[in-house]
Amino acid sequence: MEQRKHLWNGKWGRLARRDVFLRVDADRWHVEQRAGGAEGISRFYEYGSADEAEDTVRALIEGPDTWRELSPRPPGGWTLPNG
């Protein structure tokens, strides 16, 4: 599964933090809505097209929060350059 987007509402702390992830696996698109940081509670959505998944992402980030897009993790994880 490849992560395409990671959006964060810019707030710290278990009670305030919210994240939205957009991932793709073959021809299936997955959206994860997480409240409470890494140990929080997630809700998952699955779609057959990128358009449907992106519509859900847009709906989830509506509101007063200042959402930021974080860099997605590459498929092989992060590696340090050889110096």
C-alpha positions in Angstrom: 0.0 0.0 0.0 1.4 3.4 -1.0 0.6 6.5 1.0 -0.2 9.4 -1.3 -1.2 12.2 1.1 -1.0 12.9 4.8 -2.9 15.9 6.1 -2.8 17.2 9.7 -4.9 19.8 11.3 -1.9 21.6 12.9 -2.9 20.9 16.5 -0.8 19.1 19.1 -2.1 16.9 21.8 -4.2 13.7 22.0 -7.6 15.6 22.3 -7.0 18.1 19.5 -4.9 16.3 16.8 -6.6 15.0 13.7 -4.9 13.3 10.6 -6.3 12.3 7.3 -4.4 9.8 5.1 -4.9 8.9 1.4 -3.4 5.6 0.3 -3.7 3.4 -2.8 -3.3 -0.4 -3.1 -3.5 -1.6 -6.7 -6.9 -0.3 -7.9 -8.4 0.4 -4.4 -8.2 3.8 -2.7 -8.2 4.1 1.1 -8.9 7.1 3.3 -8.1 7.0 7.0 -9.5 9.6 9.4 -7.6 9.5 12.7 -8.4 11.5 15.9 -5.9 11.6 18.8 -2.5 11.0 17.2 -0.7 7.8 16.6 -2.6 6.0 19.4 -5.9 7.5 18.5 -9.1 6.1 16.9 -9.3 5.7 13.2 -12.2 5.4 10.7 -11.5 3.8 7.3 -13.1 4.3 3.9 -12.5 2.4 0.7 -13.1 3.5 -2.9 -12.7 2.2 -6.4 -11.5 5.6 -7.8 -9.1 8.4 -6.8 -11.8 11.0 -7.4 -14.2 9.4 -4.9 -11.4 9.1 -2.3 -10.2 12.7 -2.8 -13.8 13.9 -2.5 -13.9 12.2 1.0 -10.6 13.8 1.9 -11.9 17.3 1.0 -15.1 16.7 3.0 -13.1 15.5 6.1 -10.8 18.6 6.1 -13.6 21.2 5.8 -14.0 23.5 8.8 -12.1 26.0 10.8 -8.8 24.0 11.3 -5.7 25.0 9.3 -4.8 21.8 7.6 -1.3 21.1 6.4 0.0 18.5 4.0 2.9 16.5 5.4 5.3 14.6 3.2 4.1 11.1 2.5 6.5 8.3 3.5 8.2 6.7 0.4 7.3 3.0 -0.2 10.6 1.8 1.1 10.7 4.1 4.1 13.1 6.9 4.7 16.8 6.3 3.9 19.8 8.6 4.6 21.8 9.6 1.5 25.3 8.1 1.3 27.8 10.7 2.0 
